[in-house]
Amino acid sequence: KLVLADPALPERIQAMPASKLVKLINELGLEDSSAIIQFAKKDQLMQVFDEDLWFAPHRGADEIFDGHRFSIWTEVLMELGTKKAADTIADLDEDLLCLGISSIAVVTRSDWLRTASELDSRIEKLLESSLYFEIDEYILFSKEPYAWDSMTLLISDLYERHHDLFERV
């Protein structure tokens, strides 16, 4: 049994296999797990993501990515601070990061949007009725409002501190 006031908690968390850490996170509830997630090692957390973000809808089915779960993870990571959250997200496999971002937002180039809006007035209506975020030459439209604020903060930090990754993703 873990006690959050235990001075050995960081070492105990870091010594756990990822599968046991996933079980602990699920027992506590992901939304209430930032106090233990903060102690996870980078490689351990990457393994936790691999286990926690994929599920098979039924026995024998292929696993699918859980975009809503990814959005919850962004919220939980933000409880540790924007820098820590962005650094953690930046360590993800780029394909997984693209999948996660695309589960929360549709990304387009702003020059395409300007051209499209000149041709189609429905684009203007979309802009008026959607959560969106402009950064550099891109516009992100919200698909998952739950984590929208966290995602825009993470994207901003990736742009500032992990710009090469930002451009690739």
N, C-alpha and C positions, 0 to 999 in steps of 0.2 A: 504494500500500500504506500502511495506517495503522499507526503505532506508538503505543501507548498513552502512552509517555513523551514523545512529541512535544509541545513547548510550544505549538505552533500547532494542536493537535488540536481545541480548542473552535471556533476559527474555521473549520477545515476541515469539521467536522461541520455547523456552522451554514450553511455555504455550499452544502452538498449539496442537490440536489433530493430531495424525499421518496422518489421511486421508487428512487433510488440508495441512500438510507439504509435502505430496506426490504431491498434486496438485501444490503447490508452486515450488517444484523441477522440475516438468514437465513443468511448465510455463517458468521457467528460463532456463531449459535444464540441465540435470544432470551434464554434463561436466563443467557447469558454476556455480555450486551450492556449491562448497566447502566453500565459505564464510558464508553460512547459516548452512550447515551441521555440521560445527565445533561446533556450539552451541547446537545441539540436545542432549538430555539426552540419556543415554544408552538404557533404556527401550523404549523410543520413537523411536530411530533409529532401534531397533529390529522390531518394528511394521511397520516402513517404509519399511524395507526389505521384510517383509511378504507381504505387499501390492504391492510393486514395482517389485519384482523379479518373480512374477507368473502372467500368463495371460491365458485367454481362447482364442484359435484361432478363435472361432466363438461362437455365442450365444448357450448356452446349452452344450457346450463341457467342458470336464474336463480341469482344469488349468494345464499348463505345466511350468516348470522352464525355465527362460530366461537366459541361460548361457552367452550370449554376454552382456546382461545388467549387470550381475555379474562382468564381466571383466571391464566394464566401471566403476562400483562402486569401484573396486580395484584401478583403476587409480585415481579417485577422492579422495578416502581416502588417497592415498599416497601423495596428495598435502598437507595434514595435518601433514605429517611426518610419517616415517616408524613405530615408536613406537606407535603412536596414531592409525594408520591404523591396525597394527598387534593386538593391544589390542581390537579394535573394531571387527576385524575378529574372534579373540579368543572368544569373547562373543557370537558368533552365535551358534545356535543349531548345534551340531556336524553333524547331518545328512545333514543339509543345507550346512555346511562348506564342507563336503565331496562332495556333489552335485556341489557346486561352483568350487571347485578345479578340480573335474573331468570334468567340462565343459571347463577348460582351459588346462588341462594336463592329460596325461596318466602316471600313476605312477607304477613303477615296482621295484622289488628288484634288486640290481646290481648283486648279485650272480646268479639269474635266467638269467639275460641278458648275463653274461659271458658264462654260459652253453649253452644258446640258440645260441649265436654267434659262438660258436665252432661247432655247428651242422648245422648252416644255414648262408651262406655268405650274404644273404639279410639283415640280422640284421646289419652287418657292413655298408652296403650301407645306411640303415636307419639312423644310427648314423652320417654318413657323410653329409646327406642331411637334417637333422632335428635340430631344436633348442632343446637343452636338458640341464638339470641341474642336477648335482650330489650332493647329500647331505647325509652324513652318509652312510647308506647301501641302499639308494634309488636313482633312476634316474627318473626324470620327463621329459616327452617328450611333447613339445608344440602342442596343438590342436588349440589354439587361440593366434596367435602371437601379437594381439593388446595389451594385458596386460601382456605379458611374463616377461618383466623386473620387473614390479611391483610385479607380483606373486612370482618371485624368491627371491626378497627382503623380501616379507612377509613370505615366507616359511623359509627363513634363520632366521628371527626374531622369528618366532614361535619355531624353533629348539632351539634357544638360550634362550629364555625367557619363553616359554610355552612348554617345552619339553614333558611333559606327554601328552598334547593335540596333539602335533606333532606326537607322536607315535601312539595314538589312531586313528588319522585321516589317 
